[in-house]
C-alpha cells in the first residue's frame, strides 16, 4: 500500500512539513513540523502548526508519530507543542528522532554551557531510532535508514515508495546539505546519499527544505532518477573525492544559519523551551567569539 502525502511549505524558513497517511486506516505521522519564530522580537507563535491540526481534523486523521529527520538548525520544531495539542484530544503521538541525537545533544550542551537541568541522554524524545528500525502507522510500515553526514542524527523514513530524507539532499538545482556543523562530514554524507541512490529510481524523495529562485514554486519531492540525472552536487557517476572537494569548498563560503542558536536550544529538547530563569521569562543563549577583543 502506497502512502498518501500532504506537504506544507513554511516560506519564512523554506521548510517542508509532511503528513504521511495510511489511506486504509487514516493513521498518520507528521514529519518535521515548524513553529513560527521572529528572531528580533523573540516571539514564538503557532500559526503554521495550527494549520497542520486543521488539516488533521478535516481529513479525520489519527496521528501516531511526530518524526524528526534531525535536529534542525534553521527552524524551531513544533513537535512538543503538537504532541500536547493532539494529546489533549486523545492519545498523544510519540516523538521520534535518530539515535545520533545523543551526540548532537552532548555537543551543544557543551557549546552552550547548559547546566544540569538539561540532560543529554535523549529523554526529551519518546523513541530514538537506530539504522534498520521499523515503525508503523496503521497498516503501513516504515524503515529507518541512518543518513548521517549533514548531522550525526540524520535519518530517512522510508514508507513503501516514499522516503522522507531531511536535509540529505535538496531539489536537484539545490544540491546537497552543508557539512560544516559539529559532527558533520562530507564523505559520510556522500555514503548516505549512495544508500538513497540504491533505492528504486521511482522512489519519491520528500525534501525538508526548498529555497526556490524568485518566480519559481518550492519543490516538495523529486524521484531518485531525477536526482541521479541532474543534482548539481552528486549524480549517479559522481565520485566521493569529487563530492567532498566540492562540498568543503562550498561550505567554507556559507554563512551561519540565522536561527542556528535558538533552533538548536529548542530542537535538542524535542521542541520544549529552556527552563524559565526569572519568573516565567525564558531566554535563549548566544555564545560569543570574543577572541582578540578586550575592554
KELUM-205510 format. One record per residue: residue in three letters; y, z, x of N, C-alpha, C, O in turn. Coordinates in steps of 0.02 Angstrom, whole numbers, plus 50000, padded with zeros to 5 digits. Each point is the difference from the previous one (the first is absolute). Example, Ala and Ser with C-alpha at 12.3 -4.5 7.8 and 13.67 -1.06 7.14 Angstrom:
! residues 2
ALA497165039050660500595000049955500605000050045499995003350052/SER500544993149930500595000350042500555003749961500555000850025/
END
This chain:
! residues 295
UNK499415000050042500595000049958500635000050044500085004450042/UNK500354990749948500614999650040500535004449970500085000349939/UNK500305003350102500525004449973500604996149976500134994350021/UNK500235008849934500664997549981500525003850040499915006050014/UNK500634990750005500515003250041500684998649970500174994249985/UNK500235011050009500704999349980500425002850057499895005650022/UNK500594990450002500395001950058500735001049983500284996449958/UNK500035008650074500695001849987500385000050066499795003250049/UNK500774993249954500394999350062500595004849999500395000049952/UNK499675004150100500565004550009500494996650047499925000150061/UNK500604996949909500434995650038500375003750056500114997150054/UNK500085009149935500405003650049499635000950066500315000150053/UNK499035000649945499615000950061499524994250014499645000150050/UNK500344995049906499544994450009499275001849990499564996450022/UNK500315009249943499325002649993499674997349937500314999449948/UNK499044999050059499594998449942499575006049982499665002950043/UNK500354999049894499525004749972499534996149956500224995949960/UNK499135005450046499504996449960499625004949956499835005550020/UNK500034992349919499535003649957499394995649991500044994549972/UNK499395007950052499374996349997499585003049943499935006049995/UNK499814989549963499695002149937499304997149993499884994250015/UNK499655010049962499364997649977500094997649928500125004249956/UNK499844989250031500154997549933499525002349946500164999749941/UNK499245002550078499515002249950500155007149975499955001349940/UNK500235003150105500095007049982500735002149996500165005449974/UNK500294990450053500725001550004500145006250044500525003249992/UNK499024998350053500145005050052500374996450057499894994150011/UNK500535009650024500454996650047500195004550059499885006049998/UNK500414990950052500295003550057500694997250013500134994049992/UNK500325010450029500674998150021500025000150076499795005050031/UNK500454989649999500004999450073500714999550026500384995649980/UNK499805008950065500655000150035500605000549953500444995750001/UNK499595009649958500585000949955500625002550038499945003150052/UNK500654995549920500645001150034500455004649959500054999349939/UNK500295005350095500565003749971500654996450019500044996750052/UNK500465003849905500664997450016500385005250040500015005949981/UNK500304992050073500345004750044500634996850028499974994550028/UNK500595009049964500644997850029500135004150063500125006049995/UNK499864990850062500065003550064500675003650007500035005450029/UNK500494991549944500675002650013500185006049957500345004650022/UNK499424995449916500125005849956499435005150003500085005849979/UNK499344992150047499425004350001499675000649931499595004549990/UNK500574991149964499745000649932499324996549994499924994150019/UNK499595009549955499354997349984499954999149924500185004549963/UNK499574989850015499914998849928499344996449989499684997850047/UNK500135001649890499324997949984499974993849955499494998849967/UNK501044997350032500004994249955499434995250012499694997649953/UNK500175001050111499474995250016499315002949981499574996349976/UNK500345010250036499375003149981499925000449924499454999349974/UNK501115001949991499985000149927499784993249973499654999649949/UNK500564995150084499804993349979499244999250003499714996749957/UNK499985006250094499274999850005499685003749941499534997649970/UNK500745008350014499735003949944500074996349934499555000249958/UNK501004996350034500104996149938499474994649994499724998849947/UNK500144997850110499484994849998499325003049986499614997349961/UNK500245008450071499355003449989499925001849927499464999149971/UNK501065003449998499965002049929499924993849956499595000149954/UNK500804994750059499974994049958499324996650005499744997649949/UNK499985002250111499354996850010499425004649984499424998050003/UNK500735008349981499505005049982499495001050056499405000049990/UNK500875000950070499585000950059499875007450015500425004349985/UNK499014997150043499855006550028500034999750076499644996050030/UNK500785008050000500094999650073499555005150034500075006049991/UNK499464991550049499535004350036500245001650071499845005350027/UNK500534990150003500205000750070500724998050010500264995449967/UNK500075008050079500624997650030499844999150074499855004950035/UNK500184989049988499754998250067500584998050046500434996049981/UNK499585006950078500484998150051499644995750053499475001950024/UNK500834992549993499714996050054500165003050069499644998850048/UNK500895005249955500185003850060500625004249983500284999449946/UNK499935004850101500615003949992500594995550019500174999350059/UNK500134997749892500534995150011500625003050033500155005949992/UNK500204989950047500605002250035500634996949970500545000650029/UNK499404996149913500584996549974500145001649926500474997249971/UNK499145007250000500155002449932499665006749989499525001750035/UNK500735002049917499705006349981499474998749947500124996449952/UNK499295006550057499464998949952500115004149936500265005650003/UNK499544991649942500035003449935499325003049981499905001949942/UNK499644998650106499325002149984499975006849966499705000749947/UNK500625004350083499965006849972500355000449932499765003449955/UNK500814993250039500365000149936499574996849945499965002649945/UNK499734991850071499584996649950499395004249983499805000349941/UNK499905002850109499425004349985500185005549951499635001449953/UNK500955001750057500235005349955500144997249931499805002949949/UNK500554991450048500184997049935499384997949961499965001249940/UNK499564995850093499394997749967499565006049982499664999949949/UNK500345005250094499605005849986500245004149942499615003449967/UNK501044996350018500275003749944499764997249933500045003349948/UNK499714990450053499764996849939499244999349999499734997149953/UNK499935005650097499274999550003499765001850069500335003950036/UNK499104993349984499735001450066500434996850054500174994049995/UNK500025009950055500424997350053499604995550046499435001650017/UNK500854992750004499654995750048499985003250069500405004550014/UNK499144993250028499945002450068500434995650046500054993949989/UNK500255009150061500394996450050499564998950061499735004850028/UNK500204988949993499584998350057500384996350054500474996249986/UNK499335004950077500304996650058499474999950055499505003549995/UNK500614992550056499524999650055499995006350042500505003550005/UNK498924998150024499925006050040500465000250061500145005450027/UNK500104988849994500474999850055500655003649987500405001050046/UNK499715001049892500605003949984500035006450040500545002750013/UNK498884999950008499995006250040500384998950066500395004450020/UNK499514990050011500364998550063500744998949986500435002250038/UNK499734994449907500704998849982500355006749986500565001150023/UNK499115003349939500305006549985500125004050064500545002950009/UNK498984997250036500075003850062500584997350041500395003850029/UNK499664989649975500544996850039500685001949973500445002150038/UNK499654997249897500665001149972500165007349987500585001849993/UNK498925002450004500145007250001500335001850066500475003950002/UNK499274993350052500295001450066500694996850007500475003350024/UNK499604990549956500644996650010500565003049957500584999850019/UNK499245002949922500495003049956500055007550008500405003349966/UNK499204999550080500005007350012499915003849935500375004649985/UNK499124993449975499885003349936499665006750012499595000850045/UNK500595004049913499715006750009499305000449969499734995049977/UNK499995011050023499315000949978499914999349925499435000249976/UNK501114999049986499924998649929499694993149989499684998849948/UNK500414996850101499664993549996499385000150043500045000950061/UNK499384998349908499365000250035499744992850005499924996649949/UNK499955001150112499804993150011499244999249996499684997950048/UNK500045003749893499274999449992499814995649940499425000049980/UNK501074996449992499854995549944499965003249932499854996649951/UNK500275010050045499925003449935500494997649947499925001449941/UNK500594995050080500504997549953499734994249957500324997949952/UNK499094999650066499674994549965499345002449971499715004850025/UNK500064991949923499365002049969499404997250038499485003250003/UNK500604990850024499454996750035500264996450062500504996549997/UNK499155004550059500144996350061499424995150011499435002150010/UNK500714991549988499484995050003499834998050071500434999150043/UNK498915000349969499754997350063499834992649990499904997749944/UNK500064998750112499794993149997499304999649968499545003550020/UNK500394992149930499364999149966499915004249938499514999149964/UNK500965005550022499955003949939500104995649938500264994450005/UNK499525008049938500104996549937500345004749950499985006150007/UNK500334990849943500295003649944499944995649939499904994050006/UNK500165009049935499914996249938500585001049952500305005449997/UNK499864989349967500415000549940499594996649944499884994050002/UNK499915010049950499554997349950499374997350032499665003550037/UNK500184990149948499414996950029500144996150064499554996950028/UNK501075003349995500194996450061499935004650060500235005750000/UNK499454991750052499935003850062500444996950053500024993950008/UNK500335010350029500414997750056499705002450065499735005550004/UNK500324990350047499785001850067500625001250043500484996149997/UNK499515009250042500555001750044499874997050069499475001250030/UNK501014995049994499964996950066500565002950043500594999249984/UNK499235004150071500525002650045500334994050034499674995950032/UNK500995003849963500384994550031500595002750039500584998349986/UNK499285006050064500555002850040500324994950045499784994350005/UNK500755007950027500384995650045500745000949987500385001650046/UNK499834997349893500695001549979500105007550000500515002550026/UNK499025001149945499975007350003499275002150008499554995949988/UNK500345010350031499325002450010499635000949934499384999949999/UNK500995000949946499685001549936499944994049954499795000749943/UNK500384993450080500004994149957499294998249976499544999750040/UNK500394999249895499374997949971500134994449950500554999149975/UNK498924997150012499994994849948499515002149947499455002550015/UNK500744996649922499565001449943499774993349971500414996149976/UNK498945002550028499724993749977499645000949935499465002949998/UNK500844994549947499695000049934499764992849986500414995749982/UNK498955003150026499724993349990500384994950042499945000150061/UNK500454995449908500364994950038500735001750013500384995850023/UNK499825010449963500695002150008500055005550053499715005449992/UNK500664993150062500085004750055500725002350003500464995950001/UNK499645010650000500665003050003500105002450072499725005050020/UNK500694991350018499975000250072500575003950033500055000150061/UNK500395003049900500555003650030500444995450041500154994349979/UNK500075008050080500454996150042499634995950053500334997050043/UNK499015002849955499624996550052500254992950009500114997750056/UNK499984998849889500294993350001500544999649946499975003449949/UNK500534992450064500494998249949499814993049973499484997350019/UNK500945000049939499914993049980500024995750063500305002050050/UNK499394992049948499964995950061500674999050035500024999950062/UNK500534999449901500654999150031500265006450033500474999750039/UNK499235006149944500225006350027499595002650058500235004350037/UNK499174993049972499595001850058499605006449990499605000549954/UNK500515004250091499575006050003500445006250008500614999650009/UNK499065006249988500355006450005500205001750071499674997950048/UNK500875005949959500215002450066499505005050027499635003249963/UNK500364997450103499515004450033500345004550051499705001650052/UNK500925000649934500365004250047500095007249976500365003850031/UNK499314998149914500015006949978499505004150042499544997250029/UNK500555009549973499505004150035499304998949971499915000149939/UNK499604998850105499324998849978499854992849982499434998449983/UNK501074997350020499894992949985499784996250062500095002450056/UNK499614991849933499744996050056499884992949977499644998849952/UNK500664996450084499964993049979499294997250005499794996249956/UNK499845005650096499324997550006499565002749944499574996449974/UNK500545009950008499625002949944500174996549935499564998749959/UNK501084999750031500204996349940499664993249998499774997949947/UNK500214998650109499684993550002499275000549977499774995949961/UNK499875009150063499305000849981499935001849926499524997949968/UNK500965005950006499995001449928500104993749959499684999049949/UNK500774996750075500124993749965499374995750002499854996549951/UNK499795003650104499384996150004499495002549949499634996049973/UNK500365010550013499555002549948500194997149933499574998249960/UNK501085001450027500214996949937499844992649999499784997349949/UNK500324999350107499874992850003499264998449994499814994249989/UNK499765010850018499284998849991499805000149926499434998249983/UNK501025003949974499874999949928500014992849975500284995650033/UNK499445003049908500024993149973500724997449995500465003749985/UNK499624989950028500674997050001500365000749933500624999849998/UNK499015000949948500325000649934500235007149984500305001249947/UNK499565003650097500205006949988500765000449991500384997150038/UNK499825006549910500725001049987500235006050041499735005549994/UNK500784993550047500295005350040500655002349966500484996249995/UNK499525010049981500595002749967500415003850051499755004450034/UNK500884993749971500445002350054500365006449980500105001449941/UNK500095002650110500395006049986500754998550001500395003849972/UNK499814990850061500714998450005500104992550000499564996250019/UNK501035001749958500244993250013500765000250000500315003349958/UNK499974993150089500734999750008500204992749998500114996950052/UNK499945000249888500114992749995500694998050023500485003849993/UNK499594990250034500674997350014500394999349935499714999649946/UNK500955000150060500414999049941499784993849962499894994750029/UNK500055006049905499814994449958499264999349989499794995849960/UNK499805008350074499284999749991499755006349966500285005450008/UNK499184993949953499695005749967499555003850049499694997050044/UNK500265009549947499545003950041499284998149984499834998749942/UNK499755001250109499304998249994499585006450000500075004250044/UNK499504996549905499595006149994499304999150028499685004850022/UNK500064989049978499324998950024499914992950025500304995349975/UNK499265004150075499824993550028499255000350012499695005349993/UNK500014989250026499284999950015499895000450075500444998850040/UNK498945003049978499804999850070500114993050028500244999350056/UNK499574995749907500074993150024500734998450017500134996850051/UNK500335005449907500714998750014500235003550063500384997350040/UNK499395008949969500195003650061499724996650062500364999050049/UNK499014999249949499694996850058500364993550018500054998250059/UNK500194998349891500294993450011500725000350023500224995850040/UNK500175009249937500724999550011500375006550016500615000150003/UNK499035005550008500355006050020500364998850066499704997550047/UNK500935004349958500404998250059499815004150061500194998350056/UNK499435007249936499795004150057499274999350018499815000550059/UNK499764998549890499295000150016499624995549951499935001549941/UNK499844992850085499624995349962499275000450020499815004250041/UNK499784991449931499285000450011499824999450074499515003150022/UNK500874993050016499834998850070500435003950049499974998750061/UNK500445006049915500435003950044499575004750043499555003249974/UNK500604997350089499635004450045500365006850006500605000549990/UNK499005004650026500275006850002500595000650049500515002949982/UNK499424994650077500535000750051500644996749977500555002650011/UNK499384991749957500584996449973500365004249947500615000649999/UNK498995002249956500295004149946500345006250029500565001749980/UNK499105001750066500285006250028500674998550035500475003849992/UNK499574990850046500624998350034500554998649951500575002350008/UNK499274993949939500504998549949500235006449965500605001049989/UNK498935003249993500165006049962500425004850041500495002849975/UNK499334998150089500375004750042500714997450015500475003950002/UNK499604989750007500674997150011500435000949938500595001950005/UNK499124996849937500395000749938500175007449986500565001549981/UNK498965002950029500125007149985500575002850041500355004549978/UNK499744993050083500535002450043500704998549973500495002950022/UNK499554992649929500654998049972500145003249932500544999249973/UNK498975004449999500065002349931500385006649996499895004450042/UNK500554996449909500345006449991499535005149968499504998249970/UNK500675008250037499635005349967500094999249925500574998949977/UNK498905001649983500084999549927500515005049974500015005850021/UNK500414992049933500555004149975499775006649970500335005150007/UNK499094994749959499755006049966499435003450037499625003949970/UNK500314994750095499435002650038499925007649992499475002349980/UNK501045001550036499915007350003499935003249932499565004249991/UNK500854994149959499865002949934499344997749970499655003949968/UNK500164989850043499374997549973499415003950028499575002249962/UNK500414998550103499425003450030499955007349980499465002749993/UNK501125000549998499985007149980499735001049930499715005249985/UNK500374989849972499695000249934499284997550003499555003049970/UNK500344991650066499374996449994499425003650036499434999349979/UNK500715004450074499465003950031499825006049957499505003350012/UNK500924998149937499865005449952499724997249934499975003749951/UNK499844990150048499734997049939500524999049946499824999349941/UNK500825000850078500534999049951500335006449978500414999949953/UNK499435005650078500335006449983500595001250046500004998050058/UNK500515005249914500605001650039499865005650050499555004049990/UNK500824996150064499975005950044500195006349960500344999549949/UNK499465006250075500165006349967500765001150001500324998550050/UNK499975004249896500715001649999500175005050055499605004450015/UNK500994994950014500215004650053500505005249975500005005750022/UNK500434992249931500515004549972499994999249925500224994849974/UNK499545010249989499954999249928499544994349983499424999950021/UNK500844995349941499614994149982500174993950043499754994549988/UNK500665006450062500244994350040499464997950050499745004050039/UNK500104989549960499504997050046500374995850051500494996749984/UNK499265003350078500314996250053499484995650035499435002050010/UNK500784991850007499624996050047500275001150070500615000950008/UNK498964998950042500205000950069500104993250034499694995149981/UNK500755004850068500134993950038499985001650074500475003250025/UNK499014994850010499985001450072500524995750037500094994149985/UNK500255009050064500524996450037499764998650071499635003950030/UNK500584990349995499904998450071500685001350033500444995850000/UNK499635010250029500645002050030499984999750076500415003150033/UNK499114993149994499964999350073500664997250028500254994949976/UNK500025008550073500614997650031500635002149964500554998350021/UNK499385005549924500585002249962500145007450016499545004050002/UNK501084997650010500185006950011500695001449970500394995349989/UNK499755011049997500655001849971500355005150044500555002249985/
END
